[in-house]
Amino acid sequence: MLFPRAVLPSLLHLTPKWLEERGLKGVILDLDNTLLPYGEEEPLPEHRAWLEALKAEVPVYLLSNALPDRFARIQERLGLPGHAPALKPWLGFQRALKVLGLPPKEVAVVGDQIFTDVLGGNLVGAYTVLVPPLREREFFYTRFIRMLETPFRRPRGGLG
């Protein structure tokens, strides 16, 4: 349950072609340190361009444990469906799947954390994709959790 199906060197490697090759038709996307640096409200220019290209091809749903006011500002700017706080890994994924209207096996859950994004995605049967965090700066609790995640930061069944 803790190993991702895929580990990518960057979020930018997740392309519509990559998704199509795996039979994936939608994306549930984490926010902080996946799409944008922790604590910021605007994606890096290359991530913004990536997102615009991706959402032109497949539906994307933002799922975050961020505070609701901050999330709402970001969500409105990005023009994506989503919700926060999602209470990942236990909650939020079913709601996202319902909005996407896709079965879990056709959805990539993309994030930078094992114990929230990967675990939650695996619990619902989605295709989990781990990407490295954008920045080292993050919530103090997350820094501790990253140490515990180390053995799981490779694809399921492989050395990746």
N, C-alpha and C positions, 0 to 999 in steps of 0.2 A: 504493500500500500504506500510505501514511502519513496519508491523509486519512480522517476519520470519515465515515460516512454521514449522521450528524446531530450537531448541536451544540445542547445545551440550556442555558438560562440557570441551571438548578439541577437537581439530582437529583430534586427534588420534582415536576418537570414530566413525569417518566417515570411515567405512570399505566397501569393495565390497559387503559383505553380507547385511549391513545396506542399501546400495543403492539398491540392488536387491529387498529387501523386500518392497521397495517403488516404484518399477518400474522405477528406475533411471538408465540410461545407460551411462552417461557422467558427467563431472564436469568442471565448470568454477571456477577457484580458484584465490582468491586474494593473493597478495604477502606480502606486509608489515604488520606485526603484526598478520598475519594469518599463512602463511607458514614459514616466517622467521622474526626474531626480526627487528623492525623498524631501518633503517639505515645500517643494516648489509647485506652482500652479500652471506652468506652461511647459510643454514638451520641448526637448532640444529640436532645432530645425529639421535635422535628418529624421528624427522620430515622428515629427508632425507630417512630413512628406510621406514617410512610410505608411503612417496610419491612413492618410487620405487615399493613397493608392490601394491599400488593403480593403478599406470599407467600400470602395467602388466595386469590388469584386465579390466580397463575402460579408455577411452580417457580423457585426462586432458588438459585444456587450461588455461594458465595464463593470467589474465586480471588485469592490474594495472594502477594506476595514477602516477606511478614512472617516474622519468626522463628517457628518452629513452636510453642513454648510459649505465647507471647503469642497467636498465632492460635487455638490450641486453647481458651484461656480465653474469647476473644471468640465463637468459633464455638458453643461450648456455651451461652453466655448467649443468643445469638440463635436457637439452634435451627435452624441451616441446615447442609446438606451443604457441603463445601468442602475445600480443602487448601492448605497452604503449607509450605515455600516452593515456589511454582509455577514459578520460573525463567522468568517471562514476559520476552520475548514468545515464546520458542522452544518452551517446554513448558507443559503444564498444561491448555491449552484442549481438546485431544482427550479427556482424562480427564473434564473437566467436561461436555463434550457427551455422552459415553457415560453418565454418571450421569443427566443430564437426559433422555436417551432421545429427543432431538430432532435433526433435521438442522440443520446450521449456519445455513441460510437462515431458520430459524424462531426463532433465538436472538439476543437483543440482548446484546452485550458492552459493559458500561458502566464507564467509568473516567475518570480525570482526566489520564492521560498518553498521549501519542502513541506513544512508542517502546516501551511495554510493552502497554498495554491495546488501543489502536487497531491497532497493527501486528500483535499476536498475534491479535486478532479477525479482522482482514482476511486474515491468512494461512490461517485455517481456513474462511473464507467466511461468517462471521457478519455480522450487522448491527451496525456499531460506532457507539457513542454516546459523545461526549465531553461531560463536564460540567466546570465550573470547580473547581479545588481548594477545599476548605473553608477552609483556612487557609494563610497564607504560610509559617508555620513548617513545615519539612520537612527531610529528610535532605540534607546539604550537596551531595551529588552530584546530587540531583534539582533543586536550584536552578539548577545549571549546565545540566542537560539541558533545562529549561524554556525557556531562551534559544534553544536549537537548535530547539525545537518550534514556535516562534512562527509561521513561515510555514504550518504545517499545521493550525493551530487553527481551521479553518473546514470546512464540509461539502465532501465530494468534488464537484468540478464547480461549486461556487457560492461566493458571497462571504459567505454565511451570517452 
